[in-house]
Amino acid sequence: MRALLLLLLLAPGAPAVEIPDSWRCRKGDESAHWKGMKLIPEAPGPNWGEQLNEKAPSPFIWLAVYKDRDRDVAERRAPITQRWGEFEPDEKCAYLAHYAKAAAEKKEEYDELVSWKQDSGLLKRLQRVKPEEVIAEQERDALKGLRARFDAMRAWLSDFGMRDDDPPTERAWGVLMKLSVLETAHLEFLRESGHFTAMARARVQDAVKEQGPAAELLKDPAVVETVVADIADQLSKDWRNERILGSDFERRVRESIAGIERAKAAAAANAKVEAVQRTIKERKEARKRAEAVVERLEGELKSEKLVFDAGADPALLVGLEEYRRGKRRLYELLEQKGETDAAGLKAAYLELLREVCVTHYQSIRYKESVIKTLCGK
């Protein structure tokens, strides 16, 4: 047995199958095929997985070659990535030329998917979808077909672009970057097409029909809409997590409803704070207006447009501490009633001066008759 195994190991490998003439580049075109490819030597040609150019776009050309690794006509009983290093320049040119069309088709499909927003007709259609139609819309050909194309392209890039022995490592140049851009476009399409909203709404409808624990929580239409939006948002952030609509669904519904209650409580608290702040602001503004009115009356008093009908000197009265304290009462009166009665306001101001006058002269023990003369009745 060991002898047989040793003979097999020492036996020469099977000869390579001849590459068909239809694959081959025209004689002398090998160097022209590498033209414009930076840092690629013309004699041996590009290394496996290297970045190429528009005629052989990476990573699509390498993935197209690798896709047929098990049935290509030049099979040498070794992985194509290993055999590639043994190829002559004309063999490399033959492979890249033969798979150029398939690579170009894949690149065109990829570019259409990542730029799906440039389809103005699709965007207009999505904008017209009503909430009650979002579930049915997902099963129509336009959206269903585009989702299938995204899935197929992602599978193609992943299956033929990642090494079997080391999944995080790219087989061909640029696969991870292409996958990232595709995933971003795919996720954006699912969000804007209402896919996650449709999934959440369908699951909520099923929960109501089943009359399970969640059904009791989903009687209020307003609550239903909030829960649908919340679950759809969770799906958009973890859209491959089957537990969201499965075993974890009821808990998430309860959390969503609890969030509604917290939002209501927070809104009520904010409303109270805003009301207090509004009251404080209104009082400050009213006080400023009252101060401005009193200052105007003081100006009229000093310019003798407003006459104090008694013997005391008005300039003396407005300089007293009793006057400064009395102004506060006048401010409060103005804040309550506003400046609606000019005659009444002036009378109230003169009455303030009279009170200040009486308080002051009584404090320095003037006779009543003198106080009446100075302050008036």
C-alpha positions as CSV (number, residue, x, y, z in Angstrom):
1,M,0.0,0.0,0.0
2,R,2.8,2.4,1.0
3,A,4.7,1.5,-2.2
4,L,1.7,2.3,-4.3
5,L,1.3,5.6,-2.6
6,L,4.9,6.4,-3.1
7,L,4.6,5.6,-6.8
8,L,1.6,7.9,-7.1
9,L,3.5,10.7,-5.4
10,L,6.6,10.3,-7.6
11,A,4.6,9.9,-10.8
12,P,4.7,13.0,-13.1
13,G,1.6,15.3,-13.1
14,A,-0.9,15.0,-15.9
15,P,0.0,17.1,-18.9
16,A,-1.8,20.4,-19.4
17,V,-4.7,20.5,-21.8
18,E,-3.9,22.7,-24.7
19,I,-5.6,26.1,-24.6
20,P,-7.9,26.5,-27.6
21,D,-6.9,29.0,-30.3
22,S,-10.2,30.9,-29.7
23,W,-8.9,31.9,-26.3
24,R,-5.5,33.1,-27.4
25,C,-4.5,36.7,-28.0
26,R,-3.1,37.5,-31.4
27,K,0.6,37.1,-31.8
28,G,2.4,40.1,-30.5
29,D,-0.6,41.3,-28.5
30,E,0.6,40.0,-25.2
31,S,2.6,43.1,-24.4
32,A,-0.2,45.4,-25.7
33,H,-2.6,43.6,-23.4
34,W,-0.6,44.8,-20.4
35,K,-0.3,48.4,-21.7
36,G,-1.6,51.0,-19.3
37,M,-1.4,48.6,-16.3
38,K,0.8,50.3,-13.8
39,L,3.7,48.4,-12.1
40,I,2.9,45.2,-14.2
41,P,5.9,43.9,-16.1
42,E,5.1,43.1,-19.7
43,A,7.2,39.9,-19.9
44,P,5.5,37.7,-17.3
45,G,2.2,39.7,-17.2
46,P,0.1,40.4,-14.0
47,N,0.2,38.3,-10.8
48,W,-2.9,36.5,-9.7
49,G,-5.5,38.9,-8.2
50,E,-3.6,42.0,-9.2
51,Q,-5.4,45.3,-10.0
52,L,-5.9,45.6,-13.7
53,N,-7.7,48.2,-15.9
54,E,-11.0,48.9,-17.7
55,K,-10.4,46.1,-20.3
56,A,-9.9,43.6,-17.5
57,P,-11.6,45.2,-14.4
58,S,-10.6,43.9,-11.0
59,P,-11.8,42.0,-9.1
60,F,-14.4,40.9,-11.7
61,I,-11.9,39.4,-14.1
62,W,-10.2,37.2,-11.4
63,L,-13.6,36.1,-10.0
64,A,-14.8,35.2,-13.5
65,V,-11.7,33.1,-14.0
66,Y,-12.0,31.5,-10.6
67,K,-15.7,30.7,-11.1
68,D,-14.8,28.2,-13.8
69,R,-11.8,26.8,-12.0
70,D,-13.2,23.2,-11.9
71,R,-14.0,23.0,-15.6
72,D,-11.6,25.2,-17.5
73,V,-9.9,23.5,-20.5
74,A,-6.4,24.1,-19.1
75,E,-6.9,22.1,-15.9
76,R,-3.5,21.0,-14.5
77,R,-4.8,19.3,-11.3
78,A,-3.9,22.3,-9.1
79,P,-5.8,25.4,-8.0
80,I,-5.9,28.1,-10.6
81,T,-4.2,30.5,-8.2
82,Q,-1.3,28.1,-8.1
83,R,-1.3,27.3,-11.8
84,W,-1.3,31.0,-12.7
85,G,2.3,31.4,-11.5
86,E,3.3,28.7,-14.0
87,F,1.6,30.2,-17.0
88,E,3.5,31.8,-19.8
89,P,2.7,35.4,-20.8
90,D,0.6,34.2,-23.8
91,E,-1.4,31.8,-21.5
92,K,-2.1,34.6,-19.1
93,C,-3.2,36.8,-22.0
94,A,-5.5,34.0,-23.3
95,Y,-7.2,33.7,-19.9
96,L,-7.8,37.4,-19.4
97,A,-9.0,37.9,-23.0
98,H,-11.3,34.9,-22.8
99,Y,-13.0,36.0,-19.5
100,A,-13.0,39.8,-20.3
101,K,-16.6,39.7,-21.6
102,A,-17.9,37.9,-18.5
103,A,-16.0,40.3,-16.3
104,A,-17.4,43.3,-18.1
105,E,-20.9,42.0,-17.7
106,K,-20.4,41.5,-14.0
107,K,-18.9,45.0,-13.6
108,E,-21.9,46.5,-15.5
109,E,-24.3,44.7,-13.2
110,Y,-22.4,45.8,-10.1
111,D,-22.3,49.4,-11.2
112,E,-26.1,49.4,-11.9
113,L,-26.7,48.0,-8.4
114,V,-24.6,50.4,-6.5
115,S,-26.0,53.4,-8.4
116,W,-29.7,52.2,-8.2
117,K,-30.7,55.7,-7.0
118,Q,-30.0,57.1,-10.5
119,D,-33.1,55.2,-11.6
120,S,-35.5,58.1,-11.4
121,G,-38.5,56.0,-12.4
122,L,-37.9,53.7,-9.4
123,L,-37.5,56.6,-7.0
124,K,-40.7,58.1,-8.1
125,R,-42.5,54.8,-7.7
126,L,-41.1,54.4,-4.1
127,Q,-42.3,57.9,-3.2
128,R,-45.8,57.1,-4.3
129,V,-46.1,54.0,-2.1
130,K,-48.7,54.4,0.7
131,P,-48.3,52.8,4.1
132,E,-51.1,50.3,3.5
133,E,-49.5,49.2,0.2
134,V,-45.9,48.7,1.4
135,I,-46.3,45.0,2.0
136,A,-47.8,44.2,-1.4
137,E,-45.3,46.5,-3.1
138,Q,-42.4,44.2,-2.0
139,E,-43.7,41.3,-4.0
140,R,-44.0,43.2,-7.3
141,D,-41.3,42.5,-9.9
142,A,-39.5,45.8,-9.7
143,L,-38.5,45.5,-6.0
144,K,-38.4,41.7,-5.8
145,G,-36.1,41.5,-8.9
146,L,-33.7,44.1,-7.6
147,R,-33.5,42.4,-4.2
148,A,-32.6,39.2,-6.0
149,R,-29.9,40.9,-8.1
150,F,-28.3,42.4,-4.9
151,D,-28.3,38.9,-3.3
152,A,-26.8,37.3,-6.3
153,M,-24.1,39.8,-6.7
154,R,-23.2,39.6,-3.0
155,A,-23.0,35.8,-3.2
156,W,-20.9,36.0,-6.4
157,L,-18.4,38.4,-4.8
158,S,-18.2,36.4,-1.6
159,D,-18.1,32.9,-3.0
160,F,-15.4,33.6,-5.6
161,G,-13.6,36.5,-3.9
162,M,-12.6,35.1,-0.5
163,R,-10.0,32.4,0.2
164,D,-11.4,29.1,1.4
165,D,-8.6,28.7,4.0
166,D,-8.8,32.3,5.3
167,P,-12.2,33.9,4.9
168,P,-11.2,37.4,6.0
169,T,-8.6,37.6,3.3
170,E,-9.4,38.6,-0.3
171,R,-8.7,36.2,-3.1
172,A,-8.6,39.0,-5.7
173,W,-7.8,42.7,-5.4
174,G,-10.6,45.0,-4.2
175,V,-13.2,42.3,-3.2
176,L,-13.7,43.6,0.3
177,M,-14.1,47.2,-0.9
178,K,-16.6,46.2,-3.6
179,L,-18.5,44.1,-1.0
180,S,-18.6,47.1,1.4
181,V,-20.0,49.5,-1.3
182,L,-22.5,46.9,-2.4
183,E,-23.7,46.2,1.1
184,T,-24.2,49.9,1.7
185,A,-26.2,50.4,-1.5
186,H,-28.2,47.2,-0.7
187,L,-29.1,48.3,2.8
188,E,-30.0,51.8,1.6
189,F,-32.3,50.3,-1.0
190,L,-34.0,48.0,1.5
191,R,-34.6,51.0,3.8
192,E,-36.0,53.3,1.2
193,S,-38.0,50.7,-0.6
194,G,-39.9,50.0,2.7
195,H,-38.6,46.4,2.9
196,F,-38.0,46.6,6.6
197,T,-41.3,48.4,7.3
198,A,-43.1,45.7,5.3
199,M,-41.5,43.0,7.3
200,A,-42.3,44.7,10.6
201,R,-45.9,45.4,9.6
202,A,-46.5,41.9,8.4
203,R,-45.2,40.4,11.6
204,V,-47.4,42.8,13.7
205,Q,-50.4,41.8,11.7
206,D,-49.6,38.1,12.3
207,A,-49.2,38.8,16.0
208,V,-52.7,40.4,16.1
209,K,-54.3,37.5,14.2
210,E,-52.6,34.9,16.5
211,Q,-54.2,36.6,19.5
212,G,-51.1,35.9,21.5
213,P,-49.6,38.0,24.3
214,A,-48.4,40.7,21.9
215,A,-51.9,41.1,20.5
216,E,-53.2,42.7,23.7
217,L,-50.4,45.3,23.4
218,L,-51.2,46.2,19.8
219,K,-54.8,47.3,19.9
220,D,-54.2,51.1,19.6
221,P,-53.5,52.0,16.0
222,A,-51.1,54.8,17.1
223,V,-49.1,52.3,19.2
224,V,-49.1,49.9,16.2
225,E,-47.5,52.5,13.9
226,T,-44.9,53.4,16.5
227,V,-44.0,49.7,17.1
228,V,-43.8,49.1,13.3
229,A,-41.4,52.0,12.9
230,D,-39.3,50.9,15.9
231,I,-39.1,47.3,14.7
232,A,-38.3,48.4,11.2
233,D,-35.5,50.6,12.5
234,Q,-34.1,47.6,14.5
235,L,-34.2,45.4,11.4
236,S,-32.3,48.1,9.3
237,K,-29.5,48.0,11.9
238,D,-29.3,44.2,12.2
239,W,-31.2,42.9,9.2
240,R,-29.8,39.4,9.2
241,N,-30.9,38.8,12.8
242,E,-33.9,36.4,12.5
243,R,-34.6,36.7,16.3
244,I,-36.0,40.2,15.8
245,L,-39.1,38.9,14.1
246,G,-38.9,35.5,15.8
247,S,-38.3,34.5,19.4
248,D,-37.4,38.0,20.5
249,F,-40.3,39.8,18.9
250,E,-42.7,40.0,21.9
251,R,-39.9,41.4,24.1
252,R,-39.1,44.1,21.5
253,V,-42.7,45.0,21.2
254,R,-42.9,45.5,25.0
255,E,-39.7,47.6,25.0
256,S,-41.1,49.7,22.1
257,I,-44.3,50.4,24.1
258,A,-42.3,51.1,27.2
259,G,-40.4,53.6,25.1
260,I,-43.7,55.2,24.1
261,E,-44.6,55.7,27.7
262,R,-41.2,57.1,28.5
263,A,-41.5,59.5,25.6
264,K,-44.9,60.7,26.9
265,A,-43.5,61.2,30.4
266,A,-40.5,63.1,29.0
267,A,-42.8,65.2,26.8
268,A,-45.0,66.1,29.8
269,A,-42.0,67.0,31.9
270,N,-40.6,69.1,29.1
271,A,-43.9,70.8,28.7
272,K,-43.9,71.7,32.4
273,V,-40.4,73.0,32.2
274,E,-41.2,75.0,29.0
275,A,-44.3,76.5,30.7
276,V,-42.3,77.6,33.7
277,Q,-39.6,79.0,31.5
278,R,-42.2,80.8,29.4
279,T,-43.8,82.3,32.5
280,I,-40.4,83.5,33.8
281,K,-39.7,85.0,30.4
282,E,-43.1,86.7,30.3
283,R,-42.6,88.2,33.8
284,K,-39.2,89.5,32.9
285,E,-40.5,91.1,29.7
286,A,-43.5,92.6,31.7
287,R,-41.1,94.0,34.3
288,K,-38.9,95.6,31.6
289,R,-42.0,97.2,30.1
290,A,-43.1,98.5,33.5
291,E,-39.7,99.9,34.2
292,A,-39.7,101.6,30.9
293,V,-43.1,103.2,31.6
294,V,-42.0,104.5,35.1
295,E,-38.8,105.9,33.6
296,R,-40.9,107.8,31.0
297,L,-43.0,109.2,33.8
298,E,-39.9,110.3,35.7
299,G,-38.7,112.0,32.5
300,E,-42.0,113.8,32.2
301,L,-41.8,114.8,35.9
302,K,-38.3,116.2,35.5
303,S,-39.3,118.1,32.3
304,E,-42.4,119.4,34.1
305,K,-44.8,117.8,31.6
306,L,-46.2,116.0,34.7
307,V,-46.8,118.3,37.7
308,F,-46.7,117.2,41.3
309,D,-49.6,119.2,42.8
310,A,-48.0,119.8,46.2
311,G,-45.2,121.8,47.8
312,A,-42.5,119.1,48.0
313,D,-39.6,119.1,45.5
314,P,-40.2,116.2,43.1
315,A,-36.5,115.8,42.4
316,L,-36.0,115.2,46.1
317,L,-38.7,112.6,46.3
318,V,-37.5,110.5,43.4
319,G,-34.0,110.3,45.0
320,L,-35.3,108.8,48.2
321,E,-35.1,105.1,49.2
322,E,-38.8,105.1,49.9
323,Y,-39.4,106.0,46.3
324,R,-37.2,103.2,45.0
325,R,-39.2,100.7,47.2
326,G,-42.5,102.2,46.1
327,K,-41.6,101.8,42.4
328,R,-41.8,98.0,42.9
329,R,-45.5,98.3,43.8
330,L,-46.1,100.4,40.7
331,Y,-44.2,97.8,38.6
332,E,-46.5,95.1,39.9
333,L,-49.6,97.2,39.1
334,L,-48.3,97.7,35.5
335,E,-47.5,94.0,35.1
336,Q,-51.1,93.1,36.1
337,K,-53.0,95.8,34.3
338,G,-50.6,96.9,31.6
339,E,-50.4,100.4,30.2
340,T,-54.0,100.8,29.1
341,D,-55.2,103.8,31.1
342,A,-52.8,106.8,30.7
343,A,-54.7,109.1,33.0
344,G,-55.0,106.3,35.7
345,L,-51.3,105.5,35.3
346,K,-50.3,109.1,35.9
347,A,-52.7,109.3,38.9
348,A,-51.1,106.2,40.4
349,Y,-47.6,107.6,39.9
350,L,-48.5,110.9,41.6
351,E,-50.1,108.9,44.4
352,L,-46.8,107.0,44.8
353,L,-45.0,110.4,45.1
354,R,-47.5,111.5,47.7
355,E,-47.0,108.3,49.8
356,V,-43.2,108.7,49.6
357,C,-43.5,112.3,50.6
358,V,-45.7,111.5,53.7
359,T,-43.5,108.6,54.7
360,H,-40.3,110.7,54.5
361,Y,-41.5,113.7,56.3
362,Q,-43.2,111.7,59.0
363,S,-39.9,109.9,59.6
364,I,-38.2,113.2,60.3
365,R,-41.0,114.3,62.6
366,Y,-42.6,117.1,60.5
367,K,-45.9,118.5,61.7
368,E,-49.1,117.2,60.1
369,S,-50.0,120.6,58.8
370,V,-46.6,121.0,57.1
371,I,-46.8,117.5,55.7
372,K,-50.2,118.3,54.1
373,T,-48.7,121.4,52.6
374,L,-45.7,119.5,51.2
375,C,-47.5,116.3,50.2
376,G,-51.1,117.3,49.5
377,K,-54.2,115.5,50.5
